[in-house]
Amino acid sequence: MNDRIALIATLSVIVIILMSAFLLRRFIPHSPARQIGSAEGFARLLVAEIRMYHGKAVDQAFEESAIYRRLGKDIDRSRQMFLERFPGSEAAFYSALVAVLARGQGDRLGADYPHPRKVG
């Protein structure tokens, strides 16, 4: 009898967790679960990781307008990962680069940024 009650309790908790995740994703438009599923959200996540792990280098590169020159290896790795998941969404990745690393100033990426620079 106790095993049966434990099983029912466990299943109830699992159902509650799954329903909560579903409701968060469905009804809260800015939840992390929903954002990562979109091209824009995934791009911002990847670029934010670069910012998080290389904050000082990003700041210095921003001042020198040389973000790509100093962080190109990390940017290219993240871009490749992004394009494998969202092929044809280059604009979303570029937009995230400009918004997060270049603080809205696309020229701060540097003249040597080799990839398309389109937004939209």
DSSP file (Angstrom, degrees, kcal/mol; ACC not computed):
  #  RESIDUE AA STRUCTURE BP1 BP2  ACC     N-H-->O    O-->H-N    N-H-->O    O-->H-N    TCO  KAPPA ALPHA  PHI   PSI    X-CA   Y-CA   Z-CA
    1    1 A M     >        0   0    0      0, 0.0     4,-1.9     0, 0.0     5,-0.2   0.000 360.0 360.0 360.0 -42.9    0.0    0.0    0.0
    2    2 A N  H  >  +     0   0    0      1,-0.2     4,-2.4     2,-0.2     5,-0.2   0.859 360.0  54.4 -65.0 -35.9    2.8    2.5    0.9
    3    3 A D  H  > S+     0   0    0      1,-0.2     4,-2.2     2,-0.2    -1,-0.2   0.888 107.5  50.7 -63.4 -38.6    4.5    1.7   -2.5
    4    4 A R  H  > S+     0   0    0      2,-0.2     4,-2.3     1,-0.2    -2,-0.2   0.902 110.8  47.9 -66.6 -41.7    1.3    2.6   -4.3
    5    5 A I  H  X S+     0   0    0     -4,-1.9     4,-2.5     2,-0.2    -2,-0.2   0.901 111.5  50.7 -66.0 -41.5    1.0    5.9   -2.5
    6    6 A A  H  X S+     0   0    0     -4,-2.4     4,-2.4     2,-0.2    -2,-0.2   0.898 110.5  49.8 -63.5 -40.7    4.6    6.7   -3.2
    7    7 A L  H  X S+     0   0    0     -4,-2.2     4,-2.6     2,-0.2    -2,-0.2   0.922 111.7  47.6 -63.9 -44.8    4.1    6.0   -6.9
    8    8 A I  H  X S+     0   0    0     -4,-2.3     4,-2.2     2,-0.2    -2,-0.2   0.898 112.9  49.3 -63.8 -41.1    1.0    8.1   -7.1
    9    9 A A  H  X S+     0   0    0     -4,-2.5     4,-2.1     2,-0.2    -2,-0.2   0.913 111.8  48.6 -64.8 -42.9    2.8   11.0   -5.2
   10   10 A T  H  X S+     0   0    0     -4,-2.4     4,-2.2     1,-0.2    -2,-0.2   0.928 112.2  47.9 -63.5 -45.8    5.8   10.7   -7.6
   11   11 A L  H  X S+     0   0    0     -4,-2.6     4,-2.4     1,-0.2    -1,-0.2   0.881 110.1  53.6 -62.8 -38.0    3.6   10.7  -10.7
   12   12 A S  H  X S+     0   0    0     -4,-2.2     4,-2.3     2,-0.2    -1,-0.2   0.915 108.7  48.5 -63.2 -42.9    1.7   13.7   -9.3
   13   13 A V  H  X S+     0   0    0     -4,-2.1     4,-2.5     2,-0.2    -2,-0.2   0.915 111.1  50.8 -63.6 -43.1    4.9   15.7   -8.8
   14   14 A I  H  X S+     0   0    0     -4,-2.2     4,-2.6     1,-0.2    -2,-0.2   0.922 110.7  48.6 -61.1 -44.7    6.1   14.9  -12.3
   15   15 A V  H  X S+     0   0    0     -4,-2.4     4,-2.5     1,-0.2     5,-0.2   0.905 111.1  50.4 -62.6 -42.0    2.7   16.0  -13.8
   16   16 A I  H  X S+     0   0    0     -4,-2.3     4,-2.3     2,-0.2    -2,-0.2   0.918 111.6  47.8 -63.3 -43.6    2.9   19.2  -11.9
   17   17 A I  H  X S+     0   0    0     -4,-2.5     4,-2.4     2,-0.2    -2,-0.2   0.932 113.3  47.4 -63.7 -45.6    6.4   20.0  -13.0
   18   18 A L  H  X S+     0   0    0     -4,-2.6     4,-2.3     1,-0.2    -2,-0.2   0.903 113.0  48.3 -63.8 -41.2    5.6   19.2  -16.7
   19   19 A M  H  X S+     0   0    0     -4,-2.5     4,-2.7     2,-0.2    -1,-0.2   0.887 110.5  52.0 -66.5 -38.3    2.4   21.3  -16.6
   20   20 A S  H  X S+     0   0    0     -4,-2.3     4,-2.6    -5,-0.2     5,-0.2   0.929 110.4  47.9 -62.9 -44.8    4.3   24.2  -15.0
   21   21 A A  H  X S+     0   0    0     -4,-2.4     4,-2.2     2,-0.2    -2,-0.2   0.916 112.9  49.0 -62.1 -43.0    7.0   24.1  -17.7
   22   22 A F  H  X S+     0   0    0     -4,-2.3     4,-2.4     1,-0.2    -2,-0.2   0.934 112.5  47.0 -61.8 -46.9    4.3   24.0  -20.4
   23   23 A L  H  X S+     0   0    0     -4,-2.7     4,-2.8     2,-0.2     5,-0.4   0.891 111.2  51.3 -65.4 -39.9    2.4   26.9  -18.9
   24   24 A L  H  X S+     0   0    0     -4,-2.6     4,-1.6     1,-0.2     7,-0.3   0.937 114.4  43.6 -61.0 -45.5    5.6   29.0  -18.5
   25   25 A R  H  < S+     0   0    0     -4,-2.2    -2,-0.2    -5,-0.2    -1,-0.2   0.872 119.8  42.3 -67.7 -37.0    6.6   28.4  -22.1
   26   26 A R  H  < S+     0   0    0     -4,-2.4    -2,-0.2    -5,-0.2    -1,-0.2   0.889 126.2  25.0 -79.4 -41.0    3.1   29.0  -23.4
   27   27 A F  H  < S+     0   0    0     -4,-2.8    -3,-0.2    -5,-0.2    -2,-0.2   0.562 107.1  69.1-110.6  -9.6    1.9   32.0  -21.4
   28   28 A I    ><  -     0   0    0     -4,-1.6     3,-1.8    -5,-0.4     6,-0.2  -0.876  63.1-166.3-111.4 100.0    5.0   33.9  -20.3
   29   29 A P  T 3  S+     0   0    0      0, 0.0    -1,-0.1     0, 0.0    -4,-0.0   0.724  83.1  45.9 -62.1 -24.8    6.4   35.4  -23.5
   30   30 A H  T 3  S+     0   0    0      4,-0.1    -5,-0.1     5,-0.0    -2,-0.0   0.169  78.7 131.6-106.3  18.9    9.8   36.3  -22.1
   31   31 A S    X>  -     0   0    0     -3,-1.8     4,-2.3    -7,-0.3     3,-0.5  -0.426  66.2-121.6 -69.3 146.6   10.5   33.2  -20.2
   32   32 A P  H 3> S+     0   0    0      0, 0.0     4,-2.3     0, 0.0     5,-0.2   0.864 111.5  57.8 -56.1 -37.6   14.0   31.8  -20.8
   33   33 A A  H 3> S+     0   0    0      1,-0.2     4,-0.7     2,-0.2    -8,-0.1   0.889 110.5  42.9 -61.7 -38.4   12.6   28.5  -22.1
   34   34 A R  H <4 S+     0   0    0     -3,-0.5     4,-0.4    -6,-0.2     3,-0.4   0.896 113.0  51.9 -74.5 -40.4   10.6   30.3  -24.8
   35   35 A Q  H >< S+     0   0    0     -4,-2.3     3,-1.4     1,-0.2     6,-0.5   0.895 104.6  54.3 -66.2 -40.8   13.5   32.6  -25.7
   36   36 A I  H 3< S+     0   0    0     -4,-2.3    -1,-0.2     1,-0.3    -2,-0.2   0.784 101.1  61.9 -66.2 -25.6   16.1   29.9  -26.2
   37   37 A G  T 3< S+     0   0    0     -4,-0.7    -1,-0.3    -3,-0.4     2,-0.2   0.634  95.4  74.3 -74.8 -13.8   13.8   28.1  -28.7
   38   38 A S  S <> S-     0   0    0     -3,-1.4     4,-2.6    -4,-0.4     5,-0.2  -0.651  87.9-120.4 -98.7 157.7   13.8   31.1  -31.1
   39   39 A A  H  > S+     0   0    0     -2,-0.2     4,-2.4     1,-0.2     5,-0.2   0.921 114.6  48.5 -59.9 -44.6   16.6   32.1  -33.3
   40   40 A E  H  > S+     0   0    0      1,-0.2     4,-2.3     2,-0.2    -1,-0.2   0.916 112.9  47.0 -64.2 -43.9   16.9   35.5  -31.7
   41   41 A G  H  > S+     0   0    0     -6,-0.5     4,-2.0     2,-0.2    -5,-0.2   0.902 113.4  47.5 -65.6 -42.3   16.9   34.1  -28.2
   42   42 A F  H  X S+     0   0    0     -4,-2.6     4,-2.4    -7,-0.4    -1,-0.2   0.898 111.7  51.2 -67.2 -39.8   19.5   31.4  -29.0
   43   43 A A  H  X S+     0   0    0     -4,-2.4     4,-2.5    -5,-0.2     5,-0.2   0.932 110.7  48.3 -61.9 -45.7   21.7   34.0  -30.7
   44   44 A R  H  X S+     0   0    0     -4,-2.3     4,-2.4     1,-0.2    -1,-0.2   0.867 110.2  52.7 -64.0 -35.8   21.5   36.3  -27.7
   45   45 A L  H  X S+     0   0    0     -4,-2.0     4,-1.8     2,-0.2    -2,-0.2   0.944 111.0  45.8 -63.6 -47.9   22.3   33.4  -25.4
   46   46 A L  H  X S+     0   0    0     -4,-2.4     4,-1.4     1,-0.2    -2,-0.2   0.909 116.2  44.9 -62.4 -43.1   25.5   32.4  -27.3
   47   47 A V  H  X S+     0   0    0     -4,-2.5     4,-2.1     1,-0.2    -1,-0.2   0.872 109.5  56.0 -71.1 -36.1   26.7   36.0  -27.6
   48   48 A A  H  X S+     0   0    0     -4,-2.4     4,-2.6    -5,-0.2    -1,-0.2   0.847 102.8  56.6 -63.7 -33.0   25.9   36.7  -23.9
   49   49 A E  H  X S+     0   0    0     -4,-1.8     4,-2.6     2,-0.2     5,-0.2   0.905 105.5  50.4 -64.4 -40.2   28.2   33.7  -23.0
   50   50 A I  H  X S+     0   0    0     -4,-1.4     4,-2.1     1,-0.2    -2,-0.2   0.944 112.5  47.4 -60.1 -46.4   31.0   35.4  -24.9
   51   51 A R  H  < S+     0   0    0     -4,-2.1    -2,-0.2     1,-0.2    -1,-0.2   0.897 112.8  49.3 -60.8 -41.6   30.3   38.6  -22.9
   52   52 A M  H >< S+     0   0    0     -4,-2.6     3,-0.5     1,-0.2    -1,-0.2   0.915 117.6  37.7 -67.2 -44.0   30.2   36.7  -19.7
   53   53 A Y  H 3< S+     0   0    0     -4,-2.6    -1,-0.2     1,-0.2    -2,-0.2   0.719 129.3  30.7 -83.0 -21.1   33.4   34.7  -20.2
   54   54 A H  T 3X S+     0   0    0     -4,-2.1     4,-2.7    -5,-0.2     5,-0.2  -0.152  72.9 140.8-129.9  39.4   35.5   37.5  -21.8
   55   55 A G  H <> S+     0   0    0     -3,-0.5     4,-2.3     1,-0.2     5,-0.2   0.874  74.7  45.4 -53.2 -47.8   34.0   40.6  -20.3
   56   56 A K  H  > S+     0   0    0      1,-0.2     4,-2.3     2,-0.2    -1,-0.2   0.915 114.5  48.4 -66.0 -42.8   37.3   42.5  -19.9
   57   57 A A  H  > S+     0   0    0      1,-0.2     4,-2.7     2,-0.2    -2,-0.2   0.873 110.6  52.4 -64.8 -36.8   38.4   41.6  -23.4
   58   58 A V  H  X S+     0   0    0     -4,-2.7     4,-2.6     2,-0.2    -2,-0.2   0.929 109.6  49.0 -63.9 -44.9   35.0   42.7  -24.8
   59   59 A D  H  X S+     0   0    0     -4,-2.3     4,-2.0    -5,-0.2    -2,-0.2   0.922 114.0  45.1 -61.9 -44.4   35.3   46.1  -23.1
   60   60 A Q  H  X S+     0   0    0     -4,-2.3     4,-1.5     1,-0.2    -1,-0.2   0.918 114.1  48.8 -65.2 -43.4   38.8   46.6  -24.4
   61   61 A A  H  X>S+     0   0    0     -4,-2.7     5,-2.8     1,-0.2     4,-0.5   0.867 108.4  54.9 -65.1 -36.0   37.9   45.5  -27.9
   62   62 A F  H ><5S+     0   0    0     -4,-2.6     3,-1.2     1,-0.2    -1,-0.2   0.936 107.0  50.0 -61.0 -46.6   34.8   47.8  -27.8
   63   63 A E  H 3<5S+     0   0    0     -4,-2.0    -1,-0.2     1,-0.3    -2,-0.2   0.835 116.0  42.7 -61.3 -32.9   37.0   50.8  -27.0
   64   64 A E  H 3<5S-     0   0    0     -4,-1.5    -1,-0.3    -5,-0.1    -2,-0.2   0.422 107.4-124.2 -92.3   0.1   39.4   49.9  -29.9
   65   65 A S  T <<5S+     0   0    0     -3,-1.2    46,-0.3    -4,-0.5    -3,-0.2   0.916  81.7 114.4  52.5  45.8   36.5   49.1  -32.3
   66   66 A A     >< +     0   0    0     -5,-2.8     4,-2.1    44,-0.1     5,-0.2  -0.181  19.8 135.1-137.4  40.5   38.2   45.7  -32.7
   67   67 A I  H  > S+     0   0    0     41,-1.8     4,-2.4    -6,-0.3    42,-0.2   0.931  78.6  43.9 -60.9 -46.8   35.7   43.2  -31.3
   68   68 A Y  H  > S+     0   0    0     41,-2.6     4,-1.5     1,-0.2    -1,-0.2   0.917 111.3  53.7 -67.5 -40.7   36.0   40.7  -34.1
   69   69 A R  H  4 S+     0   0    0     40,-0.5    -1,-0.2     1,-0.2    -2,-0.2   0.897 118.3  35.5 -59.5 -40.3   39.8   40.9  -34.3
   70   70 A R  H  < S+     0   0    0     -4,-2.1    -1,-0.2     1,-0.2    -2,-0.2   0.783 133.5  25.2 -86.4 -27.8   40.1   40.1  -30.5
   71   71 A L  H  X S+     0   0    0     -4,-2.4     4,-2.6    -5,-0.2     3,-0.3   0.135  80.9 120.2-123.8  19.2   37.2   37.7  -30.1
   72   72 A G  H  X S+     0   0    0     -4,-1.5     4,-3.0     1,-0.2     5,-0.2   0.843  73.1  55.1 -56.3 -39.4   36.9   36.3  -33.7
   73   73 A K  H  > S+     0   0    0      2,-0.2     4,-2.0     1,-0.2    -1,-0.2   0.931 113.3  41.3 -61.9 -46.2   37.6   32.7  -32.6
   74   74 A D  H  > S+     0   0    0     -3,-0.3     4,-2.4     2,-0.2    -2,-0.2   0.894 115.5  50.7 -68.8 -40.3   34.8   32.7  -30.0
   75   75 A I  H  X S+     0   0    0     -4,-2.6     4,-2.7     2,-0.2    -2,-0.2   0.930 111.7  47.6 -62.9 -45.7   32.4   34.6  -32.3
   76   76 A D  H  X S+     0   0    0     -4,-3.0     4,-2.5    -5,-0.2    -1,-0.2   0.890 111.3  50.7 -64.3 -39.7   33.0   32.2  -35.2
   77   77 A R  H  X S+     0   0    0     -4,-2.0     4,-2.1    -5,-0.2    -1,-0.2   0.937 114.3  43.7 -63.0 -46.2   32.5   29.2  -32.9
   78   78 A S  H  X S+     0   0    0     -4,-2.4     4,-2.5     2,-0.2    -2,-0.2   0.893 112.9  52.5 -66.1 -39.6   29.2   30.6  -31.6
   79   79 A R  H  X S+     0   0    0     -4,-2.7     4,-2.9     2,-0.2    -2,-0.2   0.915 109.5  49.1 -62.1 -43.8   28.1   31.6  -35.1
   80   80 A Q  H  X S+     0   0    0     -4,-2.5     4,-1.7     2,-0.2    -2,-0.2   0.921 111.8  48.2 -62.7 -44.5   28.7   28.1  -36.4
   81   81 A M  H  X S+     0   0    0     -4,-2.1     4,-1.2     1,-0.2    -1,-0.2   0.903 113.5  48.9 -61.4 -41.3   26.8   26.6  -33.6
   82   82 A F  H  X S+     0   0    0     -4,-2.5     4,-2.9     1,-0.2     3,-0.5   0.934 110.3  49.1 -64.0 -47.6   23.9   29.0  -34.2
   83   83 A L  H  < S+     0   0    0     -4,-2.9    -1,-0.2     1,-0.2    -2,-0.2   0.759 104.7  59.5 -69.5 -23.9   23.8   28.4  -37.9
   84   84 A E  H  < S+     0   0    0     -4,-1.7    -1,-0.2    -5,-0.2    -2,-0.2   0.867 116.0  34.4 -67.6 -34.6   23.7   24.6  -37.4
   85   85 A R  H  < S+     0   0    0     -4,-1.2    -2,-0.2    -3,-0.5    -1,-0.2   0.825 134.2  25.8 -87.6 -34.7   20.5   25.1  -35.4
   86   86 A F  S >< S-     0   0    0     -4,-2.9     3,-1.5    -5,-0.1    -1,-0.2  -0.578  77.8-170.7-130.0  69.2   19.0   28.0  -37.4
   87   87 A P  T 3  S+     0   0    0      0, 0.0    -3,-0.1     0, 0.0    -4,-0.1  -0.320  75.2  25.0 -61.0 142.2   20.4   27.9  -40.9
   88   88 A G  T 3  S+     0   0    0      1,-0.1     3,-0.2    -5,-0.0    -5,-0.1   0.575  92.8 104.2  82.5   8.3   19.5   31.0  -42.9
   89   89 A S    X>  +     0   0    0     -3,-1.5     4,-1.3     1,-0.2     3,-1.0  -0.125  30.4 133.4-113.1  36.6   19.1   33.2  -39.8
   90   90 A E  H 3>  +     0   0    0      1,-0.3     4,-2.6     2,-0.2     5,-0.2   0.852  67.7  61.5 -53.3 -38.9   22.4   35.1  -40.1
   91   91 A A  H 3> S+     0   0    0     -3,-0.2     4,-2.5     1,-0.2    -1,-0.3   0.862 100.3  53.5 -61.1 -36.3   20.6   38.4  -39.4
   92   92 A A  H <> S+     0   0    0     -3,-1.0     4,-1.8     2,-0.2    -1,-0.2   0.895 110.4  46.8 -66.5 -39.3   19.5   37.3  -36.0
   93   93 A F  H  X S+     0   0    0     -4,-1.3     4,-2.3     2,-0.2    -2,-0.2   0.934 113.2  48.0 -68.4 -44.8   23.1   36.4  -35.0
   94   94 A Y  H  X S+     0   0    0     -4,-2.6     4,-2.5     1,-0.2     5,-0.2   0.912 110.0  53.3 -61.0 -41.8   24.5   39.6  -36.3
   95   95 A S  H  X S+     0   0    0     -4,-2.5     4,-2.6    -5,-0.2    -1,-0.2   0.895 109.1  48.8 -60.4 -40.8   21.8   41.6  -34.5
   96   96 A A  H  X>S+     0   0    0     -4,-1.8     4,-2.9     2,-0.2     5,-0.6   0.895 109.7  52.4 -66.8 -39.9   22.7   39.8  -31.2
   97   97 A L  I  X>S+     0   0    0     -4,-2.3     5,-2.0     1,-0.2     4,-1.5   0.942 113.2  43.8 -58.7 -47.7   26.4   40.6  -31.8
   98   98 A V  I  <5S+     0   0    0     -4,-2.5     6,-3.3     3,-0.2     7,-0.5   0.924 117.8  44.6 -65.0 -44.8   25.6   44.3  -32.3
   99   99 A A  I  <5S+     0   0    0     -4,-2.6    -2,-0.2     4,-0.2    -1,-0.2   0.918 125.8  27.3 -67.8 -43.7   23.2   44.5  -29.4
  100  100 A V  I  <5S+     0   0    0     -4,-2.9    -3,-0.2    -5,-0.2    -2,-0.2   0.936 133.3  23.7 -90.8 -50.3   25.3   42.6  -26.8
  101  101 A L  I  <<S+     0   0    0     -4,-1.5    -3,-0.2    -5,-0.6    -4,-0.1   0.891 130.8  37.5 -86.0 -40.3   28.9   43.0  -27.7
  102  102 A A  S > <S-     0   0    0     -5,-2.0     3,-2.0   -37,-0.0     6,-0.2   0.392  99.0-130.4 -94.9   4.0   28.9   46.2  -29.7
  103  103 A R  T 3  S-     0   0    0     -6,-0.3    -4,-0.2     1,-0.3    -3,-0.1   0.850  74.7 -46.9  50.8  41.1   26.3   47.9  -27.5
  104  104 A G  T 3  S+     0   0    0     -6,-3.3     2,-0.7    -9,-0.1    -1,-0.3   0.452 117.6 109.6  86.0   1.3   24.2   48.9  -30.6
  105  105 A Q    X   -     0   0    0     -3,-2.0     3,-2.4    -7,-0.5     4,-0.3  -0.813  45.8-172.4-114.4  90.3   27.2   50.2  -32.5
  106  106 A G  G >  S+     0   0    0     -2,-0.7     3,-1.7     1,-0.3     4,-0.3   0.765  80.7  66.3 -54.6 -30.6   27.9   47.8  -35.4
  107  107 A D  G >  S+     0   0    0      1,-0.3     3,-1.2     2,-0.2    -1,-0.3   0.719  85.7  73.1 -66.3 -18.8   31.1   49.6  -36.4
  108  108 A R  G <  S+     0   0    0     -3,-2.4   -41,-1.8     1,-0.3    -1,-0.3   0.656  80.4  72.5 -70.5 -14.5   32.6   48.5  -33.1
  109  109 A L  G <  S-     0   0    0     -3,-1.7   -41,-2.6    -4,-0.3   -40,-0.5   0.828 109.7-119.7 -65.9 -28.7   32.8   45.0  -34.5
  110  110 A G    X   -     0   0    0     -3,-1.2     3,-1.3    -4,-0.3   -44,-0.1  -0.110  16.6 -85.6 105.3 156.1   35.7   46.3  -36.6
  111  111 A A  T 3  S+     0   0    0    -46,-0.3    -1,-0.1     1,-0.3   -45,-0.1   0.694 120.1  66.2 -69.5 -18.9   36.3   46.5  -40.4
  112  112 A D  T 3   +     0   0    0     -3,-0.1    -1,-0.3     2,-0.0    -2,-0.1   0.372  63.2 125.7 -87.9   5.6   37.6   43.0  -40.5
  113  113 A Y    <   -     0   0    0     -3,-1.3    -3,-0.1     1,-0.2    -4,-0.0  -0.542  43.9-166.6 -64.6 114.3   34.2   41.3  -39.5
  114  114 A P        +     0   0    0      0, 0.0    -1,-0.2     0, 0.0     3,-0.1   0.539  52.4  83.8 -88.2  -7.1   34.0   38.9  -42.5
  115  115 A H  S    S-     0   0    0      1,-0.2    -2,-0.0   -25,-0.0     0, 0.0  -0.474  93.6 -71.5 -97.4 165.4   30.3   37.8  -42.3
  116  116 A P        -     0   0    0      0, 0.0    -1,-0.2     0, 0.0   -22,-0.0  -0.209  36.0-154.7 -55.5 143.7   27.2   39.5  -43.6
  117  117 A R        +     0   0    0     -3,-0.1     2,-0.3     2,-0.1   -11,-0.0  -0.080  45.5 130.8-111.5  31.9   26.2   42.6  -41.7
  118  118 A K        -     0   0    0      2,-0.0     2,-0.4     0, 0.0   -23,-0.2  -0.633  38.0-162.9 -89.8 144.3   22.5   42.6  -42.4
  119  119 A V              0   0    0     -2,-0.3   -27,-0.1     1,-0.1   -28,-0.1  -0.994 360.0 360.0-121.3 131.0   19.8   43.1  -39.8
  120  120 A G              0   0    0     -2,-0.4    -1,-0.1   -29,-0.0   -28,-0.0   0.434 360.0 360.0 116.8 360.0   16.3   42.1  -40.6
